[in-house]
């Protein structure tokens, strides 16, 4: 699943191409992606101009003046810009016709992605956005905030860092990397994490996400970013996907287990 660094890469790729473009028509080839009223979605957006593209954590905001499309890519959602006369691919589900003879096409093999139409002034009041926590590289994220959220919990620190209501934007890849950089075992309970360790999570999380964002995210397995952009942060991964390889710190063999149902990579010697 694309995480905050990948979503920021999508934002940048689309922002460079779409600002100022007007939507002239919308074609549904599979309308289950649209979680708002389908007729209203089309009626309101046709003839609207794209004014900005932003994100908050893993959510994209496609802004069109008074209205905004909240878009979550889920597992494999991608946006592409293609000539309007180019043949549709099988999993291109939502087609936004633009005023320059190009389409903005949303492709999603698994059909898990969602689009929700909201009033721009109400973005942060919606149930989807209002419940989210602080982004991992935000100046608002403090060690005290993290400690307050986790210090009474019996859940593992891996599960807690994946909880978007606590820190907004982390996913499986970067949580593994942050815990390795912080020398924290992913199976430890939140209640066992000290304030100083919360500071390590804050510092390493911010560093890793900033670096990953500058690299265009991480491209592994089936995930590439919109417009075919491929990230390069996979070159910097220390443990994620490195099962049975040597730990870059101590040479011990990296192990893979499942924590909260998620594949988890770690070094049992470095992470205590």
LOKOLVEX-743031 format. One line per field, with one value per atom (N, C-alpha, C): residue number from 1; chain; x, y, z; atom name; residue in one letter. Coordinates in steps of 0.001 Angstrom, whole numbers. Atoms other than C-alpha are relative to their C-alpha. Layout:
pos: (NUM,...)
unit: (A,...)
east: (X,...)
north: (Y,...)
up: (Z,...)
site: (CA,...)
code: (a,...)
This chain:
pos: (1,1,1,2,2,2,3,3,3,4,4,4,5,5,5,6,6,6,7,7,7,8,8,8,9,9,9,10,10,10,11,11,11,12,12,12,13,13,13,14,14,14,15,15,15,16,16,16,17,17,17,18,18,18,19,19,19,20,20,20,21,21,21,22,22,22,23,23,23,24,24,24,25,25,25,26,26,26,27,27,27,28,28,28,29,29,29,30,30,30,31,31,31,32,32,32,33,33,33,34,34,34,35,35,35,36,36,36,37,37,37,38,38,38,39,39,39,40,40,40,41,41,41,42,42,42,43,43,43,44,44,44,45,45,45,46,46,46,47,47,47,48,48,48,49,49,49,50,50,50,51,51,51,52,52,52,53,53,53,54,54,54,55,55,55,56,56,56,57,57,57,58,58,58,59,59,59,60,60,60,61,61,61,62,62,62,63,63,63,64,64,64,65,65,65,66,66,66,67,67,67,68,68,68,69,69,69,70,70,70,71,71,71,72,72,72,73,73,73,74,74,74,75,75,75,76,76,76,77,77,77,78,78,78,79,79,79,80,80,80,81,81,81,82,82,82,83,83,83,84,84,84,85,85,85,86,86,86,87,87,87,88,88,88,89,89,89,90,90,90,91,91,91,92,92,92,93,93,93,94,94,94,95,95,95,96,96,96,97,97,97,98,98,98,99,99,99,100,100,100,101,101,101,102,102,102,103,103,103,104,104,104,105,105,105,106,106,106,107,107,107,108,108,108,109,109,109,110,110,110,111,111,111,112,112,112,113,113,113,114,114,114,115,115,115,116,116,116,117,117,117,118,118,118,119,119,119,120,120,120,121,121,121,122,122,122,123,123,123,124,124,124,125,125,125,126,126,126,127,127,127,128,128,128,129,129,129,130,130,130,131,131,131,132,132,132,133,133,133,134,134,134,135,135,135,136,136,136,137,137,137,138,138,138,139,139,139,140,140,140,141,141,141,142,142,142,143,143,143,144,144,144,145,145,145,146,146,146,147,147,147,148,148,148,149,149,149,150,150,150,151,151,151,152,152,152,153,153,153,154,154,154,155,155,155,156,156,156,157,157,157,158,158,158,159,159,159,160,160,160,161,161,161,162,162,162,163,163,163,164,164,164,165,165,165,166,166,166,167,167,167,168,168,168,169,169,169,170,170,170,171,171,171,172,172,172,173,173,173,174,174,174,175,175,175,176,176,176,177,177,177,178,178,178,179,179,179,180,180,180,181,181,181,182,182,182,183,183,183,184,184,184,185,185,185,186,186,186,187,187,187,188,188,188,189,189,189,190,190,190,191,191,191,192,192,192,193,193,193,194,194,194,195,195,195,196,196,196,197,197,197,198,198,198,199,199,199,200,200,200,201,201,201,202,202,202,203,203,203,204,204,204,205,205,205,206,206,206,207,207,207,208,208,208,209,209,209,210,210,210,211,211,211,212,212,212,213,213,213,214,214,214,215,215,215,216,216,216,217,217,217,218,218,218,219,219,219,220,220,220,221,221,221,222,222,222,223,223,223,224,224,224,225,225,225,226,226,226,227,227,227,228,228,228,229,229,229,230,230,230,231,231,231,232,232,232,233,233,233,234,234,234,235,235,235,236,236,236,237,237,237,238,238,238,239,239,239,240,240,240,241,241,241,242,242,242,243,243,243,244,244,244,245,245,245,246,246,246,247,247,247,248,248,248,249,249,249,250,250,250,251,251,251,252,252,252,253,253,253,254,254,254,255,255,255,256,256,256,257,257,257,258,258,258,259,259,259,260,260,260,261,261,261,262,262,262,263,263,263,264,264,264,265,265,265,266,266,266,267,267,267,268,268,268,269,269,269,270,270,270,271,271,271,272,272,272)
unit: (A,A,A,A,A,A,A,A,A,A,A,A,A,A,A,A,A,A,A,A,A,A,A,A,A,A,A,A,A,A,A,A,A,A,A,A,A,A,A,A,A,A,A,A,A,A,A,A,A,A,A,A,A,A,A,A,A,A,A,A,A,A,A,A,A,A,A,A,A,A,A,A,A,A,A,A,A,A,A,A,A,A,A,A,A,A,A,A,A,A,A,A,A,A,A,A,A,A,A,A,A,A,A,A,A,A,A,A,A,A,A,A,A,A,A,A,A,A,A,A,A,A,A,A,A,A,A,A,A,A,A,A,A,A,A,A,A,A,A,A,A,A,A,A,A,A,A,A,A,A,A,A,A,A,A,A,A,A,A,A,A,A,A,A,A,A,A,A,A,A,A,A,A,A,A,A,A,A,A,A,A,A,A,A,A,A,A,A,A,A,A,A,A,A,A,A,A,A,A,A,A,A,A,A,A,A,A,A,A,A,A,A,A,A,A,A,A,A,A,A,A,A,A,A,A,A,A,A,A,A,A,A,A,A,A,A,A,A,A,A,A,A,A,A,A,A,A,A,A,A,A,A,A,A,A,A,A,A,A,A,A,A,A,A,A,A,A,A,A,A,A,A,A,A,A,A,A,A,A,A,A,A,A,A,A,A,A,A,A,A,A,A,A,A,A,A,A,A,A,A,A,A,A,A,A,A,A,A,A,A,A,A,A,A,A,A,A,A,A,A,A,A,A,A,A,A,A,A,A,A,A,A,A,A,A,A,A,A,A,A,A,A,A,A,A,A,A,A,A,A,A,A,A,A,A,A,A,A,A,A,A,A,A,A,A,A,A,A,A,A,A,A,A,A,A,A,A,A,A,A,A,A,A,A,A,A,A,A,A,A,A,A,A,A,A,A,A,A,A,A,A,A,A,A,A,A,A,A,A,A,A,A,A,A,A,A,A,A,A,A,A,A,A,A,A,A,A,A,A,A,A,A,A,A,A,A,A,A,A,A,A,A,A,A,A,A,A,A,A,A,A,A,A,A,A,A,A,A,A,A,A,A,A,A,A,A,A,A,A,A,A,A,A,A,A,A,A,A,A,A,A,A,A,A,A,A,A,A,A,A,A,A,A,A,A,A,A,A,A,A,A,A,A,A,A,A,A,A,A,A,A,A,A,A,A,A,A,A,A,A,A,A,A,A,A,A,A,A,A,A,A,A,A,A,A,A,A,A,A,A,A,A,A,A,A,A,A,A,A,A,A,A,A,A,A,A,A,A,A,A,A,A,A,A,A,A,A,A,A,A,A,A,A,A,A,A,A,A,A,A,A,A,A,A,A,A,A,A,A,A,A,A,A,A,A,A,A,A,A,A,A,A,A,A,A,A,A,A,A,A,A,A,A,A,A,A,A,A,A,A,A,A,A,A,A,A,A,A,A,A,A,A,A,A,A,A,A,A,A,A,A,A,A,A,A,A,A,A,A,A,A,A,A,A,A,A,A,A,A,A,A,A,A,A,A,A,A,A,A,A,A,A,A,A,A,A,A,A,A,A,A,A,A,A,A,A,A,A,A,A,A,A,A,A,A,A,A,A,A,A,A,A,A,A,A,A,A,A,A,A,A,A,A,A,A,A,A,A,A,A,A,A,A,A,A,A,A,A,A,A,A,A,A,A,A,A,A,A,A,A,A,A,A,A,A,A,A,A,A,A,A,A,A,A,A,A,A,A,A,A,A,A,A,A,A,A,A,A,A,A,A,A,A,A,A,A,A,A,A,A,A,A,A,A,A,A,A,A,A,A,A,A,A,A,A,A,A,A,A,A,A,A,A,A,A,A,A,A,A,A,A,A,A,A,A,A)
east: (841,0,878,-752,1327,-128,-20,2349,196,4,2799,1010,-1011,6003,-468,496,4382,-1163,1140,1191,487,-569,3265,591,-543,4955,-1123,1175,1540,-473,444,530,848,-910,3587,-146,113,3255,-1277,1274,-397,-84,56,19,710,-760,2597,-779,714,115,-1437,1449,-3382,-504,481,-3532,-473,559,-5785,-817,756,-7344,-1467,1436,-11147,-502,634,-13175,-1195,1096,-15478,-998,920,-16980,631,-468,-16697,-672,514,-17076,253,-130,-17740,64,-84,-16507,-180,360,-16834,-213,297,-18588,55,-131,-17989,1090,-1054,-14940,-604,640,-17253,-889,774,-18585,-991,1023,-20648,-1134,1065,-23896,591,-654,-22795,-469,534,-25105,457,-438,-24211,1488,-1447,-20488,267,-204,-20694,-568,668,-23137,801,-735,-21061,1359,-1392,-17626,181,-141,-18278,-6,-268,-17030,779,-844,-15054,1474,-1435,-11356,806,-882,-8657,895,-718,-7173,1224,-1146,-4795,-110,-27,-3750,875,-700,-2716,-158,214,-2515,75,-141,-2875,184,-305,-1173,-164,198,-2335,-1161,1129,-5298,452,-207,-5090,-1210,1071,-7118,109,54,-8027,-999,834,-9349,-499,648,-11788,-846,713,-12672,-749,836,-15586,-85,107,-15419,1357,-1237,-12694,-338,95,-12347,1011,-880,-10935,258,-349,-9070,1005,-919,-7487,316,-429,-5456,-67,19,-5685,1208,-1115,-3581,739,-673,-2921,-583,564,-4772,1081,-954,-2962,-755,525,-3670,938,-778,-2561,-627,483,-2852,307,-160,-3453,-826,825,-4690,-1418,1394,-8472,-443,382,-8584,752,-720,-6274,-956,895,-8007,114,18,-9059,601,-488,-7182,-1078,1031,-9135,-412,307,-8891,6,178,-9216,-1478,1391,-12416,-692,586,-12974,803,-660,-12198,-473,309,-12060,469,-341,-12177,414,-523,-10110,-121,223,-10264,1173,-1160,-6925,157,15,-7902,821,-606,-6348,-1000,804,-7914,861,-552,-7124,-708,596,-7677,433,-287,-7946,-56,-129,-6752,197,-68,-7203,-369,214,-6780,-925,787,-8315,-1303,1221,-11007,-218,121,-10269,-8,-112,-9687,-1358,1252,-12283,180,84,-13299,-1255,1122,-15532,-29,140,-16831,-453,347,-16875,178,-263,-17033,1398,-1395,-13485,116,-78,-14206,-239,343,-15321,951,-911,-12340,363,-512,-11031,-1116,1142,-14530,-575,537,-15206,462,-351,-15171,1300,-1217,-12370,1256,-1188,-9978,122,-42,-10939,593,-482,-9964,1496,-1402,-6413,943,-999,-3347,930,-984,-273,927,-912,1962,1381,-1246,5312,1140,-1066,7505,-506,545,5282,711,-588,6754,-916,965,3606,165,-185,4644,1109,-974,6391,111,-153,7730,-1102,1062,5158,-1328,1228,2320,-12,-67,3480,-151,41,4022,-1415,1357,576,-961,882,-1036,226,-322,716,312,-625,1910,-914,902,-1210,-494,526,-1683,720,-563,-1170,230,-290,-952,1495,-1418,2437,305,-398,4392,-158,227,4193,-1444,1416,387,-344,307,304,509,-538,2527,-728,825,280,-1394,1301,-2752,-12,6,-3548,-582,525,-5365,1086,-1117,-2029,1029,-895,488,-550,740,-983,953,-818,894,977,-861,3043,-735,502,2572,1028,-813,4240,1489,-1412,7465,712,-717,8345,-50,12,7248,1136,-1126,9715,1314,-1249,12444,202,-88,11661,339,-279,11655,1426,-1392,14965,950,-858,16519,-53,183,15163,430,-440,16476,-1101,1150,12993,-599,596,11617,-1475,1372,8319,-1085,1002,6570,-168,155,7033,-1336,1257,3888,220,-95,3177,310,-205,3172,1454,-1406,6840,933,-831,8072,201,-321,9854,-158,81,9624,1192,-1183,13180,-119,217,12264,-1043,959,9285,702,-777,11765,765,-686,13753,-963,1014,10571,-310,284,9816,1131,-1148,13326,255,-288,13871,-1153,1150,10352,49,-95,10797,1128,-1158,14222,-305,255,13100,-1069,1059,9908,484,-543,11715,911,-893,14358,-799,813,11775,-781,726,9759,914,-951,12843,394,-335,13433,-1203,1190,9904,-669,608,8916,771,-613,9661,-755,610,8999,409,-237,8700,-1214,1057,6659,-850,882,3606,-192,320,3668,952,-693,4759,-936,799,3595,-748,747,1292,927,-728,2412,1243,-1134,4798,1240,-1153,7078,412,-493,9258,896,-826,10697,1313,-1330,14252,358,-365,14045,264,-286,14140,1499,-1458,17915,495,-414,18010,-658,660,15840,1032,-946,17673,-501,529,15326,-1202,1235,12034,325,-220,11984,1368,-1375,15499,118,-25,14558,1132,-1132,17558,1269,-1216,19990,669,-733,22628,-420,304,21760,1125,-1051,23624,756,-677,24509,913,-740,25628,333,-276,25662,-885,943,22985,-1036,960,20401,-1346,1289,17266,-1117,1096,14090,-1316,1346,10509,-1019,1108,7496,-1266,1239,3865,-451,469,2686,-1293,1288,-964,-407,351,-1306,864,-854,1430,1391,-1370,4733,941,-836,7391,1443,-1424,11158,775,-723,13613,1280,-1221,16988,-151,225,16581,1194,-1172,20076,43,-50,19812,-1248,1262,16156,-415,218,15511,-1369)
north: (-1197,0,1249,-1249,3488,672,-675,5291,1488,-1450,9004,492,-444,9329,-246,316,7625,910,-874,9696,1416,-1312,12880,17,102,11682,66,-77,11143,1450,-1396,14641,877,-838,16240,-287,365,14305,556,-485,15264,1521,-1454,18833,685,-575,19513,-7,168,18435,530,-187,19271,1372,-1307,22719,855,-844,24926,-741,803,22064,-102,94,21924,-1408,1291,18709,223,-156,18433,-1146,1138,15010,-1019,1094,12017,-1283,1293,8424,-1028,1081,5604,-1335,1359,2183,-1024,724,887,1060,-1142,3311,-318,334,1406,780,-846,3626,1259,-1240,6638,-298,242,6688,1122,-1041,9852,-355,174,10131,126,41,9182,1121,-1045,11607,1380,-1296,14506,217,-57,13716,544,-410,14097,1400,-1280,17018,1182,-1100,19127,228,-135,18414,382,-369,18828,1519,-1437,22294,645,-519,22689,-54,-89,23680,-493,503,21883,1135,-1153,24541,-378,429,22519,-1501,1396,19019,-72,57,18327,-1400,1281,15433,194,99,14600,-1470,1410,11343,-725,825,8727,477,-518,10807,1103,-1065,12886,921,-980,16089,612,-640,17076,1145,-1154,20589,680,-659,22244,1153,-1139,25531,-381,247,25039,-1480,1445,21253,-683,788,18662,-1477,1456,15006,-554,751,12986,-1340,1224,10094,-818,925,7096,-1128,975,4740,-1439,1341,1764,-810,899,-1160,357,-127,-494,1090,-1069,2637,891,-867,4821,967,-960,7927,86,-206,8376,1124,-999,11189,-515,603,9906,768,-601,11227,-562,407,11118,-1078,1011,8910,-1320,1244,6252,-1040,1079,2898,-205,220,2306,-1362,1270,-348,-631,776,-3051,611,-430,-1575,1521,-1447,2135,254,10,2699,1362,-1342,6464,862,-799,8725,1443,-1427,12500,583,-641,14152,1441,-1338,17342,876,-958,20472,120,-52,19779,-1296,1268,16482,-1099,1055,14447,-449,540,12258,-129,465,11851,-1309,1321,8107,-647,716,6239,-1493,1433,2633,-712,698,114,-1467,1419,-3611,-650,645,-4559,722,-790,-1853,371,-346,-979,1515,-1443,2750,670,-741,5377,1461,-1441,8866,513,-600,11092,1491,-1424,14512,739,-801,17078,1473,-1434,20825,282,-258,22171,511,-569,24091,-1050,1029,20852,-1191,1145,18597,-574,473,18419,-275,353,17946,-1366,1286,14746,-1120,1128,11429,-655,623,10176,747,-811,13049,448,-557,14358,-954,995,11099,-270,331,11033,711,-565,11663,974,-962,13824,-702,583,13234,-225,400,11578,1005,-1007,14504,1396,-1296,17254,518,-611,19682,-161,179,19071,-1346,1317,15466,67,-48,15261,-1368,1253,12436,-151,45,13371,-440,391,13013,-1509,1435,9538,-798,713,8442,-10,-106,9676,-943,837,7685,-1501,1433,4369,-585,526,4085,-871,888,2305,-1167,987,19,-1351,1343,-3749,-460,317,-3661,120,-102,-4117,1377,-1301,-1027,9,73,-2235,361,-275,-2196,1459,-1372,1162,1012,-933,2859,-94,138,1519,609,-592,3083,1449,-1330,6133,1087,-1008,7841,487,-418,8065,764,-658,8808,-267,34,9554,-53,98,8221,-1152,1180,5351,-1210,1296,1960,-1053,1149,-1419,201,-174,-484,907,-993,2612,-288,394,1239,-986,922,-1638,760,-756,834,905,-888,3252,-795,809,497,-544,442,-840,1154,-1163,2627,410,-364,3114,-1110,1163,-299,-534,455,-1308,-1248,1240,-4824,243,-311,-4678,-672,713,-7134,563,-585,-4997,707,-678,-3677,1509,-1455,20,470,-386,167,-143,196,-894,1023,-966,1947,1248,-1154,4703,1318,-1328,8430,244,-170,8383,-806,789,5605,655,-772,7686,1122,-1037,10411,-575,664,7950,-243,230,7018,1292,-1309,10693,438,-486,11548,-868,898,8475,-8,-51,8615,1216,-1235,12205,-96,115,11499,-930,1001,8420,470,-456,9945,1153,-1093,13100,-538,594,10987,-758,776,8661,911,-954,11636,597,-572,13153,-999,1065,9785,-418,381,9623,-1245,1171,6855,-1269,1319,3147,-797,833,983,-1449,1437,-2718,-762,862,-5527,747,-529,-4193,1509,-1414,-623,927,-1151,2234,1179,-1177,5776,418,-490,7738,454,-380,8519,-846,895,5586,395,-434,7403,-1112,1023,4939,644,-504,5781,-756,624,4954,-300,205,4667,-1470,1423,868,-269,151,1312,244,-362,2594,-863,854,-65,-837,748,-1703,-1395,1310,-4534,-454,398,-4475,-731,925,-7301,-684,521,-8335,-1315,1257,-11652,-914,920,-14036,685,-752,-11277,449,-438,-9912,1406,-1318,-6996,964,-954,-3895,569,-492,-3007,-1049,990,-6262,-1289,1205,-8958,-1186,1057,-11048,-146,232,-12601,664,-662,-10510,-1039,955,-12373,622,-452,-12167,-746,568,-12722,750,-740,-11602,632,-751,-8933,704,-582,-7954,-334,431,-9883,578,-637,-7903,-604,465,-9257,1032,-917,-7741,-474,319,-7632,709,-599,-7058,-789,662,-7898,-253,350,-9763,370,-382,-8738,1508,-1453,-4987,597,-538,-4516,-707,569,-5029,341)
up: (0,0,0,-51,-803,1366,-1294,2368,-246,151,3007,-1037,967,939,-1427,1334,-2059,-387,282,-1773,-308,318,-1704,-1408,1359,-4888,-1028,859,-6497,-82,-49,-5376,-901,787,-6941,-1493,1413,-10204,-614,515,-10599,17,-137,-9399,-1170,1103,-12104,-1304,1265,-14797,-2,-27,-13583,441,-488,-11983,-1176,1054,-14109,-1042,972,-16074,445,-270,-16335,-334,253,-16053,-924,965,-19098,39,-124,-18405,947,-856,-16045,-461,437,-17172,1097,-972,-14713,-749,537,-15825,1120,-1222,-12262,1067,-873,-9929,1478,-1412,-6684,708,-569,-6182,638,-457,-5695,1195,-1229,-2134,294,-91,-2613,-950,981,-4562,-1403,1308,-8097,-929,876,-9906,437,-528,-7624,-257,244,-7963,-1402,1391,-11736,-260,247,-11766,553,-641,-9366,-653,432,-10850,-1469,1411,-14571,-128,215,-15646,1148,-1072,-12394,-420,293,-12610,1194,-1066,-10611,465,-538,-8343,819,-807,-6167,247,-434,-5158,1236,-1276,-1581,571,-680,847,1498,-1445,4506,287,-150,5338,-1316,1200,2835,-870,765,1609,-952,983,-1568,11,137,-1854,-1395,1320,-5422,131,-305,-4943,-1269,1135,-7319,531,-562,-5668,1255,-1178,-3273,369,-235,-3614,-129,14,-3052,-88,37,-3982,998,-888,-1080,-668,723,-2691,797,-666,-984,-968,1001,-3191,489,-583,-802,-464,300,-2063,-1286,1299,-5740,-888,808,-6857,-602,692,-9387,-904,964,-11439,-1191,1219,-15036,-813,945,-17565,-1395,1320,-21087,-1035,1059,-24460,26,-174,-24450,-983,987,-27567,179,-245,-26098,578,-440,-25544,1513,-1443,-21941,342,-520,-20012,882,-691,-18171,1331,-1359,-14676,168,-94,-15501,258,-440,-13552,-68,5,-13283,-971,1029,-16248,110,-6,-15817,-1331,1260,-19255,275,-241,-19305,-1249,1091,-21461,-971,897,-23204,-806,736,-24879,684,-808,-22080,1057,-1102,-19401,1247,-1267,-15737,285,-156,-15289,1310,-1240,-12021,-276,247,-12281,1329,-1280,-9490,-214,279,-10046,1018,-1062,-6693,331,-212,-6686,1464,-1419,-3039,244,-181,-3575,147,-192,-2693,-403,244,-3809,674,-727,-1701,-315,288,-2718,1248,-1180,99,-318,119,470,548,-369,683,1437,-1351,3874,1089,-981,5546,-1,119,4693,1364,-1288,8240,1020,-845,9661,-380,459,7704,919,-866,9548,-443,512,7291,420,-241,7984,1455,-1359,11432,1017,-969,13161,-119,252,11765,961,-896,13895,-710,514,13277,-990,986,10247,627,-676,11097,-56,61,10015,329,-414,11384,1249,-1190,13909,1207,-1094,15961,700,-607,16615,1041,-1091,19987,667,-738,22139,1041,-1014,24779,-617,698,22252,-239,280,21220,1294,-1282,24825,572,-530,25844,-717,803,23021,216,-15,23664,1369,-1217,27273,863,-739,28574,-850,941,25597,86,71,25488,-1441,1399,21691,-254,334,20071,-576,538,19072,-1524,1443,15454,-343,252,15573,305,-403,17345,-1016,990,14765,-1335,1202,12012,182,-314,13728,-492,623,11577,901,-927,14449,957,-849,16287,-826,957,13546,-1389,1252,10148,-1199,1204,7121,-9,-57,8345,-578,433,6707,349,-394,6927,-266,372,5152,1004,-798,7135,1493,-1417,10510,278,-172,10074,50,77,9152,1211,-1167,11991,1258,-1186,14622,-20,101,13327,339,-273,13365,1462,-1409,16899,956,-800,18109,915,-778,19273,-641,475,18938,-357,425,16977,823,-798,19344,1411,-1333,22452,147,-264,24069,80,-87,23853,1405,-1401,27646,443,-377,27697,-640,737,25456,849,-854,27378,-758,602,26773,-923,837,25418,-1295,1213,23001,-901,796,21900,-750,670,21108,-1194,1118,18961,-1153,1031,17103,-739,606,16509,-924,766,15326,-1235,1119,13156,-1003,896,11754,-907,780,10650,-1029,904,9146,-1169,1035,7237,-982,893,5855,-880,815,4709,-1099,988,2970,-1052,939,1409,-936,834,172,-1055,961,-1450,-1074,959,-3169,-845,754,-4547,520,-603,-2161,-281,138,-2276,-1055,1034,-5330,235,-177,-4462,-501,508,-5932,-1030,1043,-7791,91,-168,-6506,-748,560,-8737,178,-246,-8340,-1265,1141,-10652,-1124,1215,-14196,-204,191,-13986,773,-781,-11524,957,-916,-9630,1053,-1084,-6232,81,-144,-5213,1447,-1404,-1418,318,-236,-1724,112,-98,-2100,1423,-1357,1498,1073,-986,3167,748,-844,6075,344,-396,7074,-821,674,5169,-1300,1131,2578,45,-50,3751,780,-735,5371,-467,206,5675,-517,320,4726,1287,-1185,7099,411,-548,9367,-358,367,8142,1196,-1195,11751,624,-798,13351,-745,761,10668,335,-364,12409,-1115,1064,10074,313,-153,9593,-74,-89,10500,-461,347,9301,846,-754,11535,-405,230,11498,1313,-1163,13912,-401,355,13862,-1425,1343,10627,-1097,1005,8887,14,109,7617,592,-777,9886,-33,135,9347,1110,-1104,12176,272,-474,13716,1495,-1412,17007,880,-781,18093,237,-120,17429,629,-485,18348,1296,-1339,22046,559)
site: (N,CA,C,N,CA,C,N,CA,C,N,CA,C,N,CA,C,N,CA,C,N,CA,C,N,CA,C,N,CA,C,N,CA,C,N,CA,C,N,CA,C,N,CA,C,N,CA,C,N,CA,C,N,CA,C,N,CA,C,N,CA,C,N,CA,C,N,CA,C,N,CA,C,N,CA,C,N,CA,C,N,CA,C,N,CA,C,N,CA,C,N,CA,C,N,CA,C,N,CA,C,N,CA,C,N,CA,C,N,CA,C,N,CA,C,N,CA,C,N,CA,C,N,CA,C,N,CA,C,N,CA,C,N,CA,C,N,CA,C,N,CA,C,N,CA,C,N,CA,C,N,CA,C,N,CA,C,N,CA,C,N,CA,C,N,CA,C,N,CA,C,N,CA,C,N,CA,C,N,CA,C,N,CA,C,N,CA,C,N,CA,C,N,CA,C,N,CA,C,N,CA,C,N,CA,C,N,CA,C,N,CA,C,N,CA,C,N,CA,C,N,CA,C,N,CA,C,N,CA,C,N,CA,C,N,CA,C,N,CA,C,N,CA,C,N,CA,C,N,CA,C,N,CA,C,N,CA,C,N,CA,C,N,CA,C,N,CA,C,N,CA,C,N,CA,C,N,CA,C,N,CA,C,N,CA,C,N,CA,C,N,CA,C,N,CA,C,N,CA,C,N,CA,C,N,CA,C,N,CA,C,N,CA,C,N,CA,C,N,CA,C,N,CA,C,N,CA,C,N,CA,C,N,CA,C,N,CA,C,N,CA,C,N,CA,C,N,CA,C,N,CA,C,N,CA,C,N,CA,C,N,CA,C,N,CA,C,N,CA,C,N,CA,C,N,CA,C,N,CA,C,N,CA,C,N,CA,C,N,CA,C,N,CA,C,N,CA,C,N,CA,C,N,CA,C,N,CA,C,N,CA,C,N,CA,C,N,CA,C,N,CA,C,N,CA,C,N,CA,C,N,CA,C,N,CA,C,N,CA,C,N,CA,C,N,CA,C,N,CA,C,N,CA,C,N,CA,C,N,CA,C,N,CA,C,N,CA,C,N,CA,C,N,CA,C,N,CA,C,N,CA,C,N,CA,C,N,CA,C,N,CA,C,N,CA,C,N,CA,C,N,CA,C,N,CA,C,N,CA,C,N,CA,C,N,CA,C,N,CA,C,N,CA,C,N,CA,C,N,CA,C,N,CA,C,N,CA,C,N,CA,C,N,CA,C,N,CA,C,N,CA,C,N,CA,C,N,CA,C,N,CA,C,N,CA,C,N,CA,C,N,CA,C,N,CA,C,N,CA,C,N,CA,C,N,CA,C,N,CA,C,N,CA,C,N,CA,C,N,CA,C,N,CA,C,N,CA,C,N,CA,C,N,CA,C,N,CA,C,N,CA,C,N,CA,C,N,CA,C,N,CA,C,N,CA,C,N,CA,C,N,CA,C,N,CA,C,N,CA,C,N,CA,C,N,CA,C,N,CA,C,N,CA,C,N,CA,C,N,CA,C,N,CA,C,N,CA,C,N,CA,C,N,CA,C,N,CA,C,N,CA,C,N,CA,C,N,CA,C,N,CA,C,N,CA,C,N,CA,C,N,CA,C,N,CA,C,N,CA,C,N,CA,C,N,CA,C,N,CA,C,N,CA,C,N,CA,C,N,CA,C,N,CA,C,N,CA,C,N,CA,C,N,CA,C,N,CA,C,N,CA,C,N,CA,C,N,CA,C,N,CA,C,N,CA,C,N,CA,C,N,CA,C,N,CA,C,N,CA,C,N,CA,C,N,CA,C,N,CA,C,N,CA,C,N,CA,C,N,CA,C,N,CA,C,N,CA,C,N,CA,C,N,CA,C,N,CA,C,N,CA,C,N,CA,C,N,CA,C,N,CA,C,N,CA,C,N,CA,C,N,CA,C,N,CA,C,N,CA,C,N,CA,C,N,CA,C,N,CA,C,N,CA,C,N,CA,C,N,CA,C,N,CA,C,N,CA,C,N,CA,C,N,CA,C,N,CA,C,N,CA,C,N,CA,C,N,CA,C,N,CA,C,N,CA,C,N,CA,C,N,CA,C,N,CA,C,N,CA,C,N,CA,C,N,CA,C,N,CA,C,N,CA,C,N,CA,C,N,CA,C)
code: (x,x,x,x,x,x,x,x,x,x,x,x,x,x,x,x,x,x,x,x,x,x,x,x,x,x,x,x,x,x,x,x,x,x,x,x,x,x,x,x,x,x,x,x,x,x,x,x,x,x,x,x,x,x,x,x,x,x,x,x,x,x,x,x,x,x,x,x,x,x,x,x,x,x,x,x,x,x,x,x,x,x,x,x,x,x,x,x,x,x,x,x,x,x,x,x,x,x,x,x,x,x,x,x,x,x,x,x,x,x,x,x,x,x,x,x,x,x,x,x,x,x,x,x,x,x,x,x,x,x,x,x,x,x,x,x,x,x,x,x,x,x,x,x,x,x,x,x,x,x,x,x,x,x,x,x,x,x,x,x,x,x,x,x,x,x,x,x,x,x,x,x,x,x,x,x,x,x,x,x,x,x,x,x,x,x,x,x,x,x,x,x,x,x,x,x,x,x,x,x,x,x,x,x,x,x,x,x,x,x,x,x,x,x,x,x,x,x,x,x,x,x,x,x,x,x,x,x,x,x,x,x,x,x,x,x,x,x,x,x,x,x,x,x,x,x,x,x,x,x,x,x,x,x,x,x,x,x,x,x,x,x,x,x,x,x,x,x,x,x,x,x,x,x,x,x,x,x,x,x,x,x,x,x,x,x,x,x,x,x,x,x,x,x,x,x,x,x,x,x,x,x,x,x,x,x,x,x,x,x,x,x,x,x,x,x,x,x,x,x,x,x,x,x,x,x,x,x,x,x,x,x,x,x,x,x,x,x,x,x,x,x,x,x,x,x,x,x,x,x,x,x,x,x,x,x,x,x,x,x,x,x,x,x,x,x,x,x,x,x,x,x,x,x,x,x,x,x,x,x,x,x,x,x,x,x,x,x,x,x,x,x,x,x,x,x,x,x,x,x,x,x,x,x,x,x,x,x,x,x,x,x,x,x,x,x,x,x,x,x,x,x,x,x,x,x,x,x,x,x,x,x,x,x,x,x,x,x,x,x,x,x,x,x,x,x,x,x,x,x,x,x,x,x,x,x,x,x,x,x,x,x,x,x,x,x,x,x,x,x,x,x,x,x,x,x,x,x,x,x,x,x,x,x,x,x,x,x,x,x,x,x,x,x,x,x,x,x,x,x,x,x,x,x,x,x,x,x,x,x,x,x,x,x,x,x,x,x,x,x,x,x,x,x,x,x,x,x,x,x,x,x,x,x,x,x,x,x,x,x,x,x,x,x,x,x,x,x,x,x,x,x,x,x,x,x,x,x,x,x,x,x,x,x,x,x,x,x,x,x,x,x,x,x,x,x,x,x,x,x,x,x,x,x,x,x,x,x,x,x,x,x,x,x,x,x,x,x,x,x,x,x,x,x,x,x,x,x,x,x,x,x,x,x,x,x,x,x,x,x,x,x,x,x,x,x,x,x,x,x,x,x,x,x,x,x,x,x,x,x,x,x,x,x,x,x,x,x,x,x,x,x,x,x,x,x,x,x,x,x,x,x,x,x,x,x,x,x,x,x,x,x,x,x,x,x,x,x,x,x,x,x,x,x,x,x,x,x,x,x,x,x,x,x,x,x,x,x,x,x,x,x,x,x,x,x,x,x,x,x,x,x,x,x,x,x,x,x,x,x,x,x,x,x,x,x,x,x,x,x,x,x,x,x,x,x,x,x,x,x,x,x,x,x,x,x,x,x,x,x,x,x,x,x,x,x,x,x,x,x,x,x,x,x,x,x,x,x,x,x,x,x,x,x,x,x,x,x,x,x,x,x,x,x,x,x,x,x,x,x,x,x,x,x,x,x,x,x,x,x,x,x,x,x,x,x,x,x,x,x,x,x,x,x,x,x)
